[in-house]
Amino acid sequence: MGPFCPGQEVGVLELLQKVFGTANDRALKKLWPQVKQVNAFEERIKKLDDAALRAKTGEFRQKLANGASLEDIRPEAFAVCREAAWRVLGMRHYDVQILGGHVLHSGRIAEMKTGEGKTLVATLPVYLNALSGKGVHLVTVNDYLARRDAEWMGQLYRWLGLSTGVIVNGLSDQERQTAYNSDITYGQNNEFGFDYLRDNMKFDLASYVQRELNYAIIDEVDSILIDEARTPLIISGPSEGDSELYPIVDAIIPKLKKDIHYNIDEKAHSATLTEEGVGEAERLLGVDNLYDPAHIVVLHHVNNALKAHALYRRDVNYLVHEGEVLIIDEHTGRLMPGRRWSDGLHQAVEAKEGVPVQPENQTLATISFQNYFRLYDKLSGMTGTAKTEEGEFQNIYKLDVVVVPTNKPILRDDMPDLVYRTEKGKFRACVAEIKERHAKGQPVLVGTTSVEKSEIIHRMLKAEGIEHAVLNAKHHAREAAIVAQAGRLGRVTVATNMAGRGTDIILGGNAEYWGQSLIEDLGHIKRHTGAWEKVEDFVKQIVIGHADHARQLRADTPELHFIPEEFIEQIAETRDLFKSEQKSVLEAGGLYILGTERHESRRIDNQLRGRAGRQGDPGASRFYLSLEDDLMR
């Protein structure tokens, strides 16, 4: 026998996989019988009237109190949740979604392709684990998704007799305590971490807002546990910093020349003075020796000011709004009000932008996401892209990844990248492509990597007379409205990676959101209030073709009496218009994703692509690159 070569090794591996299947195949093989157990309950559960179905929650709690385990009641509880979702939301869990629910309940990560209904999948393990009374936390990447999912899925949980809370920015301690004491708590990752830190700084257990960390399901788990894993959450207090130095030091930086007085290493994200630069800075500041211990504070200011000018760009890393420097989250493209860079860097950026310099802070308490989420008794997560980071999930969090099959085959056409010599040439090609797709009525979602780049595309499209919507950290307040209608005929939407996560783009437009906005404009009921759920239910009935149910609901509900009859007809007409638009959009090829640059993280590119071709819809995607892109430098 000849020498063993790498080709033979691959052949042996392939042969073993054919015989035994991959680790993922084996995991799925064990899970399918559990799906059958749930399906076996379906006919029996369907026959129950609403009161009997709701009473199941009390029955399950009694069984647990009598010593049964969650595993004992799991198949029936999943079947109850599935039937309740159909009655309340008009949504029925597919078998692959039941399978995804099992993956989450068992403390693993479910990789589910974008558009496969992760929000609905989570209802199964959330309902089951909430029955224990110890609380379930559903962690999202932003306040918008936390509110949206708490409102949307909260209808189902409340119908089943479970309480729901939502943790967002700006709540009082009392409101937070109430939300954490609910059976199910939705919230943004930062909020959970900061509440933990604040609790640990309190002297009285009764004033804690959180209770034991029982079970968390993390949505977009790769973003939170990998991309932001080591991001420190810091609670700080005022320190004795010298804020008068900032503008003095800032004034000398523009006089220093790149590659002569300082060098930039973009990969390491650092800027350092050369020997010549140190001499020039000393001359400009009138200091003998910057490295003398007496001048160490001045040196710290010089290094920060250099970083602020050389590495931190306006409309990319931060925005200036009403005399304040607001950080833009590099992973989500969202503003982070109230968050500040540490060690004097934020003050250096404020001095650079000529806005009031706030006093420096010192760290009082800190924890990373990695350490915070390891405190939970049970942890699971879901995302569209986890397999690429499987090793890290396993090594750090002891979490296995299971790839859940899609309900329908993906029809999206992912075309090869196009590369241009200059950024200008690339943007011209992008606009020409958008113009062509727009002319035939195909909706286009343009993905950019920063506010700055989205503003360039915006100006070019405006010059061409192409109507479009812009979604970035500057226009974030209109996010839900822009995303809800991004799938309409001929619609062009320019977005930073804000639109990349958790947002469903419905081809032809979202009639439900449109109907809700119509009622919101009357000003009687505001979104995110208790009474708003009645409005959602009212609109849903019209959209699914039950106008008579909607009329009855309005008659029975005093809060809805202000809605005029013509609104019912208007919403029904719009639903029919969106339905016919959907046919035209499908004929035009579905949603087209145009990426204007590759992101440092391949997963963020995949997230953007995944906006198109959801649930078996047609779609296409392509990235346009140039040799001047940040990634190519």
Secondary structure as UniProt FT lines:
FT   HELIX           6..20
FT   HELIX           23..46
FT   HELIX           50..65
FT   TURN            66..67
FT   HELIX           70..89
FT   HELIX           95..105
FT   TURN            106..107
FT   STRAND          109..111
FT   TURN            114..115
FT   HELIX           118..130
FT   TURN            131..132
FT   STRAND          136..140
FT   HELIX           143..159
FT   TURN            160..161
FT   STRAND          164..167
FT   TURN            169..170
FT   HELIX           173..180
FT   STRAND          184..188
FT   HELIX           189..200
FT   HELIX           205..207
FT   STRAND          215..219
FT   HELIX           221..222
FT   HELIX           223..227
FT   TURN            228..230
FT   STRAND          232..238
FT   TURN            243..244
FT   HELIX           245..250
FT   TURN            251..252
FT   HELIX           253..255
FT   TURN            259..261
FT   STRAND          262..265
FT   TURN            266..269
FT   STRAND          270..273
FT   HELIX           275..285
FT   TURN            290..291
FT   HELIX           293..295
FT   HELIX           296..310
FT   TURN            315..317
FT   STRAND          318..321
FT   TURN            322..323
FT   STRAND          324..328
FT   TURN            330..332
FT   TURN            337..338
FT   TURN            342..344
FT   HELIX           345..353
FT   STRAND          361..368
FT   HELIX           369..373
FT   TURN            374..375
FT   STRAND          378..383
FT   HELIX           387..389
FT   HELIX           390..397
FT   STRAND          401..403
FT   STRAND          411..414
FT   STRAND          418..420
FT   HELIX           423..439
FT   TURN            440..441
FT   STRAND          444..447
FT   HELIX           451..463
FT   TURN            464..465
FT   STRAND          469..471
FT   TURN            473..474
FT   HELIX           476..478
FT   HELIX           479..484
FT   TURN            485..487
FT   TURN            489..490
FT   STRAND          492..495
FT   HELIX           497..500
FT   TURN            507..508
FT   HELIX           511..520
FT   TURN            521..522
FT   TURN            527..528
FT   TURN            530..531
FT   HELIX           532..543
FT   TURN            544..545
FT   HELIX           547..556
FT   HELIX           558..560
FT   TURN            561..562
FT   HELIX           565..587
FT   TURN            588..589
FT   STRAND          591..595
FT   HELIX           602..609
FT   TURN            610..611
FT   HELIX           614..616
FT   STRAND          618..626
FT   TURN            627..628
FT   HELIX           630..632
//
